Amino acid sequence: MSELIHEAGFADVTLAQCSVFRFGGPDGRRPTELAARVGMSKQAVNDGLRHLEALGYLNRAPHPDDGRARVVRLTDRGRELQNAIRAAGSQVEREWQEEIGEPEWTVFCEVLDRLAEAALEMGQEV
């Protein structure tokens, strides 16, 4: 997947840095929320955000309601990266679907949906 993202013009980001774009993306979220959503330490997320900020993909600004907290805001370039990540993910899904065939793909997606529902019922984030 990183190959697809790099081919789309984002060769300066790593797959690990792209992880903050999962589950709805980082725009408008606190770094601590991102860390919980992607299952990474706060330090690792903040390191990645610092790098993405230096590259011009996002800004971290004071939270409007909590002066101690920061909130992530994507730049135009960051939104372009987010779109490229989503497109790469969709392409990988299509390739997997082609590889295993339609009947198995449908079952696979149904199982993933059931697992996600079960996780939510158990109070876990998906």
TORKE-946533 format. One line per field, with one value per atom (N, C-alpha, C, CB): x, y, z; residue number from 1; residue in three letters. Coordinates in steps of 0.2 Angstrom, whole numbers. Atoms other than C-alpha are relative to their C-alpha. Glycine has a CB too. Example, Ala and Ser with C-alpha at 12.3 -4.5 7.8 and 13.67 -1.06 7.14 Angstrom:
BEGIN
c1	(4 / 62 / 4 / -5 / -4 / 68 / -4 / 2)
c2	(-6 / -22 / 6 / 0 / -6 / -5 / 5 / 2)
c3	(0 / 39 / 0 / 6 / -1 / 36 / 3 / -7)
i	(1 / 1 / 1 / 1 / 2 / 2 / 2 / 2)
aa	(Ala / Ala / Ala / Ala / Ser / Ser / Ser / Ser)
// end
This chain:
BEGIN
c1	(4 / 0 / 4 / -5 / -4 / 14 / 3 / 6 / -2 / 20 / -5 / 1 / 5 / 3 / 0 / -7 / 0 / 4 / 6 / 0 / -5 / 21 / 0 / 7 / 2 / 16 / -5 / -2 / 5 / 2 / 3 / -6 / -3 / 15 / 2 / -4 / -1 / 18 / 5 / -7 / -6 / 35 / 3 / 5 / -3 / 39 / -3 / 1 / 4 / 27 / 1 / -7 / -1 / 29 / -7 / 5 / 6 / 15 / -2 / 1 / 2 / 16 / -3 / 7 / 3 / 13 / -7 / 5 / 7 / -2 / -5 / 0 / 5 / -10 / -4 / 4 / 5 / -17 / -5 / 4 / 5 / -27 / -6 / 2 / 5 / -37 / -6 / 3 / 5 / -54 / -3 / 1 / 2 / -60 / 5 / -5 / -5 / -44 / 1 / -1 / -2 / -35 / -3 / 7 / 3 / -44 / -5 / -3 / 5 / -52 / 1 / -7 / -1 / -45 / 6 / 0 / -6 / -34 / 5 / -2 / -5 / -18 / -1 / 7 / 2 / -23 / -5 / -2 / 6 / -39 / 3 / -5 / -3 / -29 / 4 / 5 / -4 / -17 / -5 / 4 / 5 / -32 / -3 / -5 / 3 / -40 / 4 / -3 / -4 / -25 / 4 / 5 / -4 / -18 / 7 / -1 / -7 / -2 / 1 / 3 / -2 / 7 / -1 / 7 / 1 / 4 / 6 / -2 / -6 / 22 / 1 / 6 / -1 / 23 / -5 / -2 / 5 / 7 / 3 / -7 / -3 / 15 / 6 / 1 / -6 / 31 / -2 / 5 / 2 / 22 / -4 / -5 / 3 / 11 / 5 / -5 / -6 / 27 / 3 / 5 / -3 / 34 / -4 / 2 / 5 / 18 / -1 / -6 / 1 / 17 / 6 / 0 / -6 / 35 / 0 / 6 / 0 / 31 / -6 / -1 / 5 / 16 / -7 / 2 / 6 / 2 / -6 / 1 / 5 / -6 / 3 / -2 / -2 / -6 / -2 / -2 / 3 / -8 / -1 / 5 / 2 / -17 / -3 / -5 / 3 / -23 / -8 / 0 / 7 / -40 / -4 / -1 / 4 / -54 / -3 / -5 / 3 / -61 / 4 / -6 / -5 / -46 / 7 / 0 / -7 / -30 / 6 / 1 / -6 / -19 / 0 / -1 / 0 / -24 / 1 / -7 / -1 / -20 / -5 / 7 / 5 / -31 / 4 / -7 / -3 / -25 / -5 / 1 / 3 / -30 / 4 / -2 / -4 / -26 / 0 / -4 / -1 / -19 / -3 / 7 / 3 / -25 / 5 / 1 / -4 / -10 / -1 / 8 / 2 / -15 / -6 / -1 / 6 / -32 / 1 / -6 / -2 / -24 / 3 / 5 / -3 / -14 / -5 / 5 / 5 / -29 / -4 / -5 / 3 / -38 / 4 / -2 / -4 / -23 / 0 / 7 / 0 / -23 / -6 / 1 / 6 / -41 / 0 / -6 / 0 / -39 / 5 / 3 / -5 / -24 / -3 / 7 / 3 / -34 / -6 / -3 / 6 / -49 / 3 / -4 / -3 / -37 / 3 / 6 / -2 / -29 / -6 / 3 / 6 / -47 / -2 / -5 / 2 / -51 / 4 / 0 / -5 / -35 / -2 / 7 / 1 / -39 / -7 / -1 / 6 / -57 / 1 / -5 / -1 / -51 / 4 / 4 / -4 / -38 / -4 / 5 / 3 / -50 / -7 / -1 / 6 / -66 / -6 / -1 / 6 / -83 / -3 / -5 / 3 / -91 / 4 / -1 / -4 / -77 / 1 / 7 / 0 / -75 / -6 / 1 / 6 / -93 / 0 / -6 / 0 / -91 / 5 / 2 / -5 / -75 / -3 / 6 / 3 / -84 / -5 / -2 / 5 / -98 / 3 / -5 / -3 / -87 / 3 / 6 / -3 / -77 / -6 / 3 / 5 / -94 / -2 / -6 / 2 / -99 / 5 / -1 / -6 / -82 / -1 / 7 / 0 / -84 / -6 / -1 / 6 / -102 / 2 / -6 / -1 / -96 / 5 / 3 / -4 / -82 / -3 / 6 / 3 / -93 / -5 / -5 / 4 / -105 / 4 / -4 / -5 / -90 / 3 / 5 / -2 / -87 / 7 / 1 / -7 / -71 / -1 / 3 / 1 / -68 / 2 / 5 / -1 / -67 / 4 / -6)
c2	(-6 / 0 / 6 / 0 / -6 / 12 / 2 / -1 / -1 / 10 / 4 / -7 / -4 / 16 / 7 / -3 / -7 / 31 / 4 / 0 / -3 / 35 / 2 / -4 / -1 / 33 / 6 / -6 / -6 / 46 / 7 / -1 / -6 / 59 / 1 / 5 / -1 / 56 / -4 / -1 / 4 / 48 / 2 / 0 / -3 / 58 / -3 / 7 / 3 / 48 / -7 / 2 / 7 / 31 / -3 / -1 / 4 / 18 / 1 / -7 / -2 / 21 / 6 / -1 / -7 / 39 / 0 / 5 / 0 / 35 / -3 / -4 / 4 / 25 / 5 / -4 / -5 / 41 / 2 / 6 / -1 / 43 / -5 / 1 / 6 / 27 / 3 / -6 / -1 / 27 / 7 / -2 / -7 / 44 / 5 / 1 / -5 / 53 / 4 / 4 / -4 / 65 / 7 / 1 / -7 / 81 / 2 / 2 / -2 / 89 / -4 / 0 / 4 / 76 / 2 / -7 / -1 / 77 / -6 / 0 / 5 / 67 / -6 / 3 / 5 / 57 / -5 / 2 / 3 / 52 / -4 / 5 / 3 / 47 / -6 / 4 / 6 / 36 / -6 / 3 / 5 / 27 / -4 / 3 / 3 / 24 / -4 / 6 / 4 / 17 / -5 / 5 / 4 / 8 / 1 / -7 / -2 / 17 / 4 / 4 / -4 / 26 / 7 / -2 / -7 / 44 / 3 / 4 / -2 / 47 / -2 / -3 / 2 / 37 / 5 / -7 / -4 / 47 / 7 / 0 / -7 / 64 / 0 / 2 / 0 / 59 / 0 / -6 / 0 / 55 / 7 / -6 / -7 / 71 / 5 / 1 / -5 / 81 / 0 / 0 / 1 / 74 / 2 / -7 / -2 / 76 / 8 / -3 / -7 / 94 / 3 / 2 / -3 / 98 / -1 / -4 / 1 / 91 / 4 / -7 / -4 / 102 / -3 / 3 / 4 / 89 / 2 / -7 / -2 / 96 / 5 / -6 / -5 / 109 / -3 / 7 / 1 / 106 / 6 / -5 / -6 / 120 / -1 / 4 / 0 / 124 / -2 / 6 / 2 / 115 / 6 / -6 / -6 / 129 / 0 / 0 / 1 / 122 / -2 / -5 / 2 / 116 / 2 / -8 / -3 / 127 / -5 / 6 / 5 / 112 / -5 / -3 / 5 / 101 / 3 / -4 / -2 / 102 / -4 / -2 / 3 / 98 / 0 / 3 / 1 / 92 / 3 / -8 / -2 / 101 / -1 / 8 / 2 / 95 / 6 / -5 / -5 / 107 / -3 / 2 / 2 / 106 / -6 / 5 / 6 / 94 / -6 / 2 / 5 / 84 / -4 / 2 / 2 / 82 / -4 / 5 / 4 / 76 / -6 / 4 / 7 / 63 / -4 / 2 / 4 / 57 / -3 / 4 / 3 / 55 / -6 / 5 / 5 / 46 / -7 / 2 / 6 / 34 / -4 / 2 / 4 / 30 / -3 / 5 / 3 / 27 / -6 / 5 / 6 / 15 / -5 / 2 / 5 / 6 / -3 / 3 / 3 / 4 / -5 / 6 / 5 / -3 / -6 / 4 / 6 / -15 / -5 / 1 / 4 / -21 / -3 / 4 / 2 / -23 / -6 / 5 / 5 / -33 / -7 / 2 / 6 / -45 / -3 / 3 / 3 / -47 / -4 / 6 / 4 / -52 / -7 / 4 / 6 / -64 / -6 / 2 / 6 / -74 / -1 / 2 / 1 / -72 / 3 / -7 / -3 / -65 / -4 / 1 / 3 / -78 / 0 / -8 / 0 / -79 / 7 / -3 / -7 / -60 / 2 / 5 / -2 / -58 / -3 / -2 / 3 / -70 / 3 / -8 / -3 / -62 / 7 / 2 / -6 / -45 / 0 / 4 / 1 / -52 / -2 / -6 / 2 / -60 / 7 / -5 / -6 / -43 / 4 / 4 / -4 / -34 / -3 / 0 / 4 / -47 / 1 / -7 / -1 / -45 / 7 / -1 / -7 / -26 / 1 / 5 / -1 / -27 / -3 / -3 / 3 / -39 / 4 / -7 / -5 / -27 / 6 / 2 / -5 / -13 / -2 / 3 / 3 / -23 / -1 / -6 / 1 / -27 / 7 / -5 / -7 / -8 / 1 / 0 / -1 / -9 / 5 / -7 / -4 / 4 / -4 / 6 / 3 / -2 / 5 / -3)
c3	(0 / 0 / 0 / 6 / 0 / 4 / -7 / 4 / 7 / -14 / -4 / -4 / 3 / -20 / 2 / 1 / -3 / -9 / -2 / 8 / 2 / -14 / -8 / 0 / 7 / -33 / -1 / -3 / 0 / -29 / 1 / 4 / -1 / -25 / 7 / -3 / -8 / -6 / 2 / 4 / -1 / -6 / 7 / -5 / -6 / 10 / 6 / 0 / -5 / 21 / 1 / 0 / -1 / 29 / 1 / 6 / -1 / 31 / 7 / -2 / -7 / 50 / 1 / 4 / 0 / 48 / -3 / -3 / 3 / 37 / 5 / -6 / -4 / 51 / 4 / 5 / -3 / 59 / -4 / 2 / 4 / 44 / 0 / -7 / 0 / 48 / 5 / 3 / -5 / 57 / -1 / 7 / 0 / 50 / -1 / 6 / 1 / 49 / 6 / -6 / -6 / 61 / 0 / 0 / 0 / 56 / 6 / -7 / -5 / 71 / 7 / -2 / -5 / 83 / 5 / -2 / -4 / 98 / -1 / 8 / 1 / 97 / 5 / 2 / -4 / 112 / -2 / 7 / 4 / 103 / -5 / -2 / 6 / 88 / 3 / -4 / -3 / 99 / 2 / 6 / -2 / 106 / -6 / 5 / 6 / 89 / -4 / -4 / 5 / 80 / 4 / -4 / -4 / 95 / 1 / -2 / 0 / 96 / 7 / -6 / -6 / 111 / -2 / 3 / 1 / 113 / -3 / 6 / 3 / 110 / -7 / 5 / 7 / 94 / -5 / -1 / 4 / 87 / 0 / 3 / 0 / 93 / -5 / 7 / 4 / 84 / -7 / 2 / 7 / 68 / -2 / -1 / 2 / 69 / -1 / 6 / 0 / 72 / -7 / 6 / 7 / 56 / -5 / -1 / 5 / 46 / 0 / 1 / 0 / 52 / -3 / 8 / 3 / 47 / -8 / 2 / 7 / 30 / -3 / -2 / 3 / 28 / -1 / -6 / 1 / 29 / 6 / 1 / -5 / 45 / 5 / 5 / -5 / 59 / 7 / -1 / -7 / 78 / 3 / 4 / -3 / 86 / 7 / -5 / -6 / 103 / 0 / 5 / 0 / 107 / 2 / 4 / -2 / 107 / 7 / -5 / -6 / 123 / 6 / 0 / -5 / 132 / -2 / 1 / 1 / 132 / 0 / 3 / -1 / 138 / -6 / 6 / 5 / 123 / -7 / 0 / 7 / 105 / -5 / -2 / 5 / 90 / -7 / 0 / 6 / 73 / -6 / -2 / 6 / 57 / -6 / 1 / 6 / 40 / -4 / -4 / 5 / 27 / -7 / -1 / 6 / 9 / -2 / -6 / 2 / 6 / 4 / 1 / -5 / 21 / -3 / 7 / 3 / 13 / -6 / -1 / 6 / -3 / 2 / -4 / -2 / 6 / 3 / 6 / -2 / 15 / -6 / 5 / 6 / -2 / -3 / -5 / 3 / -8 / 4 / -1 / -5 / 7 / -1 / 7 / 1 / 4 / -6 / 1 / 6 / -14 / 0 / -5 / 0 / -11 / 4 / 4 / -4 / 2 / -4 / 7 / 4 / -10 / -6 / -3 / 5 / -23 / 2 / -3 / -4 / -11 / 1 / 6 / -1 / -7 / -6 / 3 / 6 / -25 / -2 / -6 / 2 / -28 / 4 / 1 / -4 / -13 / -2 / 7 / 2 / -19 / -7 / -1 / 6 / -36 / 1 / -5 / -2 / -28 / 3 / 5 / -4 / -17 / -4 / 7 / 3 / -28 / 4 / -1 / -3 / -25 / 6 / -5 / -5 / -14 / 7 / -1 / -6 / -2 / 3 / -1 / -2 / -2 / 4 / -6 / -3 / 3 / 7 / -4 / -7 / 18 / 4 / -1 / -4 / 23 / 3 / -5 / -2 / 24 / 5 / -6 / -5 / 33 / 7 / -2 / -6 / 46 / 3 / -1 / -3 / 48 / 3 / -5 / -3 / 51 / 6 / -5 / -6 / 64 / 5 / -1 / -5 / 73 / 2 / -3 / -2 / 73 / 4 / -7 / -5 / 80 / 7 / -4 / -6 / 93 / 4 / -1 / -4 / 98 / 3 / -5 / -2 / 99 / 6 / -5 / -5 / 110 / 7 / -2 / -6 / 122 / 2 / -2 / -2 / 123 / -3 / 7 / 3 / 112 / -6 / -2 / 7 / 98 / -5 / 1 / 6 / 81 / -5 / -3)
i	(1 / 1 / 1 / 1 / 2 / 2 / 2 / 2 / 3 / 3 / 3 / 3 / 4 / 4 / 4 / 4 / 5 / 5 / 5 / 5 / 6 / 6 / 6 / 6 / 7 / 7 / 7 / 7 / 8 / 8 / 8 / 8 / 9 / 9 / 9 / 9 / 10 / 10 / 10 / 10 / 11 / 11 / 11 / 11 / 12 / 12 / 12 / 12 / 13 / 13 / 13 / 13 / 14 / 14 / 14 / 14 / 15 / 15 / 15 / 15 / 16 / 16 / 16 / 16 / 17 / 17 / 17 / 17 / 18 / 18 / 18 / 18 / 19 / 19 / 19 / 19 / 20 / 20 / 20 / 20 / 21 / 21 / 21 / 21 / 22 / 22 / 22 / 22 / 23 / 23 / 23 / 23 / 24 / 24 / 24 / 24 / 25 / 25 / 25 / 25 / 26 / 26 / 26 / 26 / 27 / 27 / 27 / 27 / 28 / 28 / 28 / 28 / 29 / 29 / 29 / 29 / 30 / 30 / 30 / 30 / 31 / 31 / 31 / 31 / 32 / 32 / 32 / 32 / 33 / 33 / 33 / 33 / 34 / 34 / 34 / 34 / 35 / 35 / 35 / 35 / 36 / 36 / 36 / 36 / 37 / 37 / 37 / 37 / 38 / 38 / 38 / 38 / 39 / 39 / 39 / 39 / 40 / 40 / 40 / 40 / 41 / 41 / 41 / 41 / 42 / 42 / 42 / 42 / 43 / 43 / 43 / 43 / 44 / 44 / 44 / 44 / 45 / 45 / 45 / 45 / 46 / 46 / 46 / 46 / 47 / 47 / 47 / 47 / 48 / 48 / 48 / 48 / 49 / 49 / 49 / 49 / 50 / 50 / 50 / 50 / 51 / 51 / 51 / 51 / 52 / 52 / 52 / 52 / 53 / 53 / 53 / 53 / 54 / 54 / 54 / 54 / 55 / 55 / 55 / 55 / 56 / 56 / 56 / 56 / 57 / 57 / 57 / 57 / 58 / 58 / 58 / 58 / 59 / 59 / 59 / 59 / 60 / 60 / 60 / 60 / 61 / 61 / 61 / 61 / 62 / 62 / 62 / 62 / 63 / 63 / 63 / 63 / 64 / 64 / 64 / 64 / 65 / 65 / 65 / 65 / 66 / 66 / 66 / 66 / 67 / 67 / 67 / 67 / 68 / 68 / 68 / 68 / 69 / 69 / 69 / 69 / 70 / 70 / 70 / 70 / 71 / 71 / 71 / 71 / 72 / 72 / 72 / 72 / 73 / 73 / 73 / 73 / 74 / 74 / 74 / 74 / 75 / 75 / 75 / 75 / 76 / 76 / 76 / 76 / 77 / 77 / 77 / 77 / 78 / 78 / 78 / 78 / 79 / 79 / 79 / 79 / 80 / 80 / 80 / 80 / 81 / 81 / 81 / 81 / 82 / 82 / 82 / 82 / 83 / 83 / 83 / 83 / 84 / 84 / 84 / 84 / 85 / 85 / 85 / 85 / 86 / 86 / 86 / 86 / 87 / 87 / 87 / 87 / 88 / 88 / 88 / 88 / 89 / 89 / 89 / 89 / 90 / 90 / 90 / 90 / 91 / 91 / 91 / 91 / 92 / 92 / 92 / 92 / 93 / 93 / 93 / 93 / 94 / 94 / 94 / 94 / 95 / 95 / 95 / 95 / 96 / 96 / 96 / 96 / 97 / 97 / 97 / 97 / 98 / 98 / 98 / 98 / 99 / 99 / 99 / 99 / 100 / 100 / 100 / 100 / 101 / 101 / 101 / 101 / 102 / 102 / 102 / 102 / 103 / 103 / 103 / 103 / 104 / 104 / 104 / 104 / 105 / 105 / 105 / 105 / 106 / 106 / 106 / 106 / 107 / 107 / 107 / 107 / 108 / 108 / 108 / 108 / 109 / 109 / 109 / 109 / 110 / 110 / 110 / 110 / 111 / 111 / 111 / 111 / 112 / 112 / 112 / 112 / 113 / 113 / 113 / 113 / 114 / 114 / 114 / 114 / 115 / 115 / 115 / 115 / 116 / 116 / 116 / 116 / 117 / 117 / 117 / 117 / 118 / 118 / 118 / 118 / 119 / 119 / 119 / 119 / 120 / 120 / 120 / 120 / 121 / 121 / 121 / 121 / 122 / 122 / 122 / 122 / 123 / 123 / 123 / 123 / 124 / 124 / 124 / 124 / 125 / 125 / 125 / 125 / 126 / 126 / 126 / 126)
aa	(Met / Met / Met / Met / Ser / Ser / Ser / Ser / Glu / Glu / Glu / Glu / Leu / Leu / Leu / Leu / Ile / Ile / Ile / Ile / His / His / His / His / Glu / Glu / Glu / Glu / Ala / Ala / Ala / Ala / Gly / Gly / Gly / Gly / Phe / Phe / Phe / Phe / Ala / Ala / Ala / Ala / Asp / Asp / Asp / Asp / Val / Val / Val / Val / Thr / Thr / Thr / Thr / Leu / Leu / Leu / Leu / Ala / Ala / Ala / Ala / Gln / Gln / Gln / Gln / Cys / Cys / Cys / Cys / Ser / Ser / Ser / Ser / Val / Val / Val / Val / Phe / Phe / Phe / Phe / Arg / Arg / Arg / Arg / Phe / Phe / Phe / Phe / Gly / Gly / Gly / Gly / Gly / Gly / Gly / Gly / Pro / Pro / Pro / Pro / Asp / Asp / Asp / Asp / Gly / Gly / Gly / Gly / Arg / Arg / Arg / Arg / Arg / Arg / Arg / Arg / Pro / Pro / Pro / Pro / Thr / Thr / Thr / Thr / Glu / Glu / Glu / Glu / Leu / Leu / Leu / Leu / Ala / Ala / Ala / Ala / Ala / Ala / Ala / Ala / Arg / Arg / Arg / Arg / Val / Val / Val / Val / Gly / Gly / Gly / Gly / Met / Met / Met / Met / Ser / Ser / Ser / Ser / Lys / Lys / Lys / Lys / Gln / Gln / Gln / Gln / Ala / Ala / Ala / Ala / Val / Val / Val / Val / Asn / Asn / Asn / Asn / Asp / Asp / Asp / Asp / Gly / Gly / Gly / Gly / Leu / Leu / Leu / Leu / Arg / Arg / Arg / Arg / His / His / His / His / Leu / Leu / Leu / Leu / Glu / Glu / Glu / Glu / Ala / Ala / Ala / Ala / Leu / Leu / Leu / Leu / Gly / Gly / Gly / Gly / Tyr / Tyr / Tyr / Tyr / Leu / Leu / Leu / Leu / Asn / Asn / Asn / Asn / Arg / Arg / Arg / Arg / Ala / Ala / Ala / Ala / Pro / Pro / Pro / Pro / His / His / His / His / Pro / Pro / Pro / Pro / Asp / Asp / Asp / Asp / Asp / Asp / Asp / Asp / Gly / Gly / Gly / Gly / Arg / Arg / Arg / Arg / Ala / Ala / Ala / Ala / Arg / Arg / Arg / Arg / Val / Val / Val / Val / Val / Val / Val / Val / Arg / Arg / Arg / Arg / Leu / Leu / Leu / Leu / Thr / Thr / Thr / Thr / Asp / Asp / Asp / Asp / Arg / Arg / Arg / Arg / Gly / Gly / Gly / Gly / Arg / Arg / Arg / Arg / Glu / Glu / Glu / Glu / Leu / Leu / Leu / Leu / Gln / Gln / Gln / Gln / Asn / Asn / Asn / Asn / Ala / Ala / Ala / Ala / Ile / Ile / Ile / Ile / Arg / Arg / Arg / Arg / Ala / Ala / Ala / Ala / Ala / Ala / Ala / Ala / Gly / Gly / Gly / Gly / Ser / Ser / Ser / Ser / Gln / Gln / Gln / Gln / Val / Val / Val / Val / Glu / Glu / Glu / Glu / Arg / Arg / Arg / Arg / Glu / Glu / Glu / Glu / Trp / Trp / Trp / Trp / Gln / Gln / Gln / Gln / Glu / Glu / Glu / Glu / Glu / Glu / Glu / Glu / Ile / Ile / Ile / Ile / Gly / Gly / Gly / Gly / Glu / Glu / Glu / Glu / Pro / Pro / Pro / Pro / Glu / Glu / Glu / Glu / Trp / Trp / Trp / Trp / Thr / Thr / Thr / Thr / Val / Val / Val / Val / Phe / Phe / Phe / Phe / Cys / Cys / Cys / Cys / Glu / Glu / Glu / Glu / Val / Val / Val / Val / Leu / Leu / Leu / Leu / Asp / Asp / Asp / Asp / Arg / Arg / Arg / Arg / Leu / Leu / Leu / Leu / Ala / Ala / Ala / Ala / Glu / Glu / Glu / Glu / Ala / Ala / Ala / Ala / Ala / Ala / Ala / Ala / Leu / Leu / Leu / Leu / Glu / Glu / Glu / Glu / Met / Met / Met / Met / Gly / Gly / Gly / Gly / Gln / Gln / Gln / Gln / Glu / Glu / Glu / Glu / Val / Val / Val / Val)
// end
